[in-house]
């Protein structure tokens, strides 16, 4: 199993940047695909980005492509989400998740979840 703890959320003005971090426990972090999801009030949780265990393959939701970058440091058991050019519609609770599979866009592929970190973008 793996335990996940997100950090780095906060309040930022539109156009600004934030970097989220997700620290994972366990010695097998490098074997997991990792994903970031978000959930805005009254909306379903949605896929944001994912990265395979090697870090060589990534995927993004169309809404964040070109603005967000997912990366990982397996030596530090940490996955990151660099968010640039933030928009008010990016406001949500952001969740880190771990997958024992390929790390698809489906939240059902991820059995392990963090507690979430709030990101608020003001206009």
Secondary structure, DSSP 8 states (H G I E B T S, - for coil): ---EEEE--EEEETT--EEEEEEE-STTGGGSEEEEEEE-TTS--EEEEEE-TTSS-EEE-TTTTTTEEEEEETTTTEEEEEE-S--GGG-EEEEEEEESSS--S-GGG--EE---EEEEEE-
